[in-house]
Every structure is written in structure tokens, then in C-alpha cells.
Amino acid sequence: MGTSQSHRKNISASTGTGQSRRGFTLVETMVAMIILTVGMLGTAALMSQMNFSSSESRYMSSEALLASEKLEDLNHWPVTDPAIAVTTGSTAGSLTADISQSVTVGAVTQQVDYFDQVLISAGNGTIIETVTSTNASGNTVYTTTTHSPDGGVTVATTTTAPTSPDMLVFKRRWIIEKDTPVTGVRRVTVAVSLTNAPKEAQFQTSMVRQ
């Protein structure tokens, strides 16, 4: 009897141990895989959104810099220079179209562009900035400034458009409004837009000068 009871206890203990070591069922495995897949997809979406937000911030920073750069350039011209003069109507230039016109101030006549295009590349530690303009012959020229990692700066002008696989293309347009906001001054507004991004980014700023 003592032996029989001991044998039954051993069988019971062995059966309990076997139950505690059973493997996962197919359903449990599939549920775990689904949960893992959903988690990985959520992480990928979050990383993609973070990357997009980072790129958009970079675009806006570049546009703000380019707009300020152009405002500073236009602020340096004397009041009688064709680049800043308003000789016909109350405005010169446009924020929505590429405007180029002949402007005469006194004995000086000059073809003035109220837009340009800036190409910026930031690859391999070298920053390349190219600005388009129109020369006296009416041809498009490209002025490229290259900033090397060692601090060196080189400037070159050519009639051939530069190419780079990672170039960002920014369009700058500006308008000059005479006697705005008050008589005797001019309001200059510059709008910058990135033309080759998945989502177009725009920035606009103004200044008032004589």
C-alpha cells in the first residue's frame, strides 16, 4: 500500500511537470507574430514621420536664410538704382510669377529680374550654392559658390546649369511696393519656395526701406 501511494504521487508529480513545460500553440504563436508586426509597423511610421519633420525644418531654415540674404542684397542698393526703383505704377516684381522688365532711371536703363533660382547641395561635407541670373546679353548665367570642409570658398560663373543628384531647388521672387506702408518708403517682400520636395515648403518675409 505504501508503495502504491508513493507510485501514484510520482505519477501525479510527473504529469504536473509535463503540463508546465508544454510549448506554445499555433494560435498563440500567430497572435504574438501579429502583435510584433503591428509594433514594427508603428515604429517604422514614427521614424518616417520624424525624418519628414526633420527635412521640413531643414527646408524652412534654408528658405529663411535665402530670404534674408536677398532682402539684405536689395537693401544695399541706392534709392535711384534700377534694381530697387519703381518707375511704372505702384509696384515692381511679383510673388507669384517670374517678372523681368527694362527699368530706366535717369540716363541708366537696365534689365531687372525680380526672381532667381538657388540650387543648394550638401553632400560629402561640401556645400554648393548656385544662383541664377540674367546677364547684359539676356543669357542665363549660373554663379556657383562652393564652401569646402576646410573653410575654403570658391566662386565660379558659367552659362551651363550645374547638376547634382542631391540638389535642392529654391525659387525666390520679390515685389517692391512704392509708398507702402506710408508715403516716401518702399516695402520689399521676398517669397522663397522649394520646388523639388515631396511637400512644397514656402517662406515669406518683408522689410521697409527708403
C-alpha positions in Angstrom: 0.0 0.0 0.0 2.8 2.4 0.9 4.5 1.6 -2.3 1.3 2.1 -4.4 0.6 5.5 -2.8 4.1 6.6 -3.4 3.9 5.4 -7.1 0.7 7.5 -7.6 2.3 10.6 -6.1 5.2 10.2 -8.5 2.8 9.8 -11.5 0.9 12.9 -10.4 4.1 14.9 -10.0 5.4 13.8 -13.3 2.1 14.7 -15.0 2.2 18.2 -13.5 5.7 18.8 -14.6 4.8 17.8 -18.2 1.9 20.2 -18.3 4.1 23.1 -17.1 6.6 22.5 -19.9 4.1 22.4 -22.8 5.0 24.5 -25.9 3.1 27.4 -27.5 0.1 26.6 -29.6 -0.2 27.7 -33.2 -2.8 30.3 -32.3 -0.6 31.8 -29.5 2.4 32.0 -32.0 0.3 33.7 -34.6 -1.1 36.2 -32.1 2.5 37.0 -30.9 3.6 37.5 -34.5 0.7 39.8 -35.3 1.5 41.9 -32.2 5.2 42.1 -33.2 4.3 43.1 -36.8 1.9 45.8 -35.6 4.6 47.2 -33.3 7.3 47.2 -36.0 4.9 49.0 -38.5 4.1 51.6 -35.8 7.9 52.1 -35.2 8.6 52.5 -38.9 5.8 55.0 -39.3 7.1 57.0 -36.4 10.6 57.0 -37.8 9.3 58.1 -41.2 7.3 61.0 -39.6 10.4 62.1 -37.6 12.5 62.1 -40.7 9.9 64.1 -42.7 9.6 66.7 -39.9 13.4 67.0 -39.7 13.6 67.5 -43.5 10.8 70.1 -43.4 12.6 72.0 -40.7 15.8 72.0 -42.7 13.9 73.3 -45.8 12.3 76.1 -43.8 15.7 77.1 -42.3 17.2 77.3 -45.7 14.4 79.4 -47.1 14.6 81.8 -44.2 18.3 82.2 -44.8 17.8 82.7 -48.5 15.0 85.3 -48.0 17.1 87.3 -45.5 20.1 87.1 -47.9 18.0 88.6 -50.7 16.5 91.3 -48.5 19.9 92.3 -47.4 21.1 92.5 -51.0 18.1 94.7 -52.1 18.6 96.9 -49.1 22.2 97.8 -50.2 21.1 99.3 -53.5 20.8 103.2 -53.6 17.3 104.6 -54.0 18.0 105.6 -57.6 19.3 102.1 -58.7 17.0 100.4 -61.3 17.1 97.2 -59.1 15.1 98.9 -56.4 13.3 101.6 -58.3 9.5 101.6 -59.1 9.1 103.7 -62.3 5.8 102.3 -63.6 2.7 102.1 -61.4 3.0 101.4 -57.7 4.8 98.0 -57.7 7.7 96.2 -59.4 8.0 92.5 -59.5 5.7 89.7 -58.3 5.5 86.9 -55.7 3.6 84.5 -58.0 5.3 84.9 -61.4 8.8 85.4 -62.9 8.9 89.0 -63.8 11.8 90.6 -65.8 11.5 94.2 -67.2 13.5 97.1 -68.5 13.8 99.9 -66.0 15.1 103.4 -66.8 16.2 105.8 -64.1 17.7 109.0 -65.5 20.3 108.0 -68.1 20.5 104.4 -66.9 18.4 101.6 -68.5 18.8 98.1 -67.1 17.1 94.8 -67.5 15.9 93.8 -64.0 14.9 90.3 -62.8 12.6 90.1 -59.8 13.3 86.4 -59.3 16.1 83.9 -59.2 16.7 80.3 -58.6 19.1 78.9 -55.9 20.4 75.3 -56.1 21.9 74.0 -52.8 23.8 70.8 -52.4 25.1 69.5 -49.1 26.9 66.3 -49.9 30.3 64.9 -48.7 30.9 67.8 -46.4 30.9 70.3 -49.3 28.1 72.9 -49.6 27.4 74.2 -53.1 25.1 77.2 -53.7 24.2 78.2 -57.2 22.3 81.4 -58.1 20.8 82.0 -61.5 20.7 85.5 -63.1 20.5 87.2 -66.5 23.5 89.0 -67.9 23.5 92.1 -70.1 23.1 90.0 -73.2 19.9 88.4 -71.9 21.5 85.0 -71.3 21.1 82.9 -68.1 24.3 82.6 -66.1 25.0 80.5 -63.0 27.1 81.8 -60.2 28.3 78.9 -58.0 29.8 79.3 -54.6 31.5 76.2 -53.1 32.2 76.0 -49.4 34.7 73.3 -48.6 35.0 71.5 -45.3 38.4 73.2 -44.6 36.7 76.6 -44.8 37.8 77.4 -48.4 35.4 79.3 -50.6 35.5 79.4 -54.4 33.2 81.3 -56.8 32.7 80.4 -60.5 30.3 81.7 -63.2 29.2 79.7 -66.2 26.3 79.5 -68.7 25.9 75.8 -68.1 23.5 74.6 -65.4 25.2 72.5 -62.7 23.9 69.1 -61.9 23.9 67.1 -58.7 21.8 64.2 -57.5 21.0 65.8 -54.2 20.5 69.4 -55.2 17.5 71.3 -53.6 16.0 73.8 -56.0 14.7 77.0 -54.4 12.8 79.7 -56.2 13.0 83.3 -55.0 10.6 86.0 -56.1 10.2 89.6 -54.8 8.0 92.6 -55.1 8.7 96.3 -54.4 5.8 98.4 -53.4 6.1 102.2 -53.6 4.7 104.5 -50.8 3.9 101.5 -48.7 3.0 101.4 -45.8 3.4 105.2 -45.8 4.4 107.8 -48.4 8.2 108.1 -49.1 9.2 104.5 -48.3 9.1 101.1 -50.1 8.1 97.8 -48.8 10.2 94.9 -50.2 8.8 91.4 -49.8 10.6 88.2 -50.7 9.0 84.8 -51.1 11.0 81.6 -51.2 9.7 78.2 -52.2 11.3 74.7 -52.5 10.2 73.3 -55.9 11.5 69.7 -55.8 10.4 68.4 -52.4 7.7 65.8 -51.7 5.7 68.6 -50.0 6.2 72.2 -51.1 7.6 74.4 -48.4 7.2 78.2 -48.6 8.6 81.2 -46.6 7.9 84.9 -46.9 9.3 88.0 -45.2 9.4 91.8 -45.8 11.3 94.9 -44.9 10.7 98.6 -45.3 13.3 100.9 -46.7 13.6 104.4 -48.3 
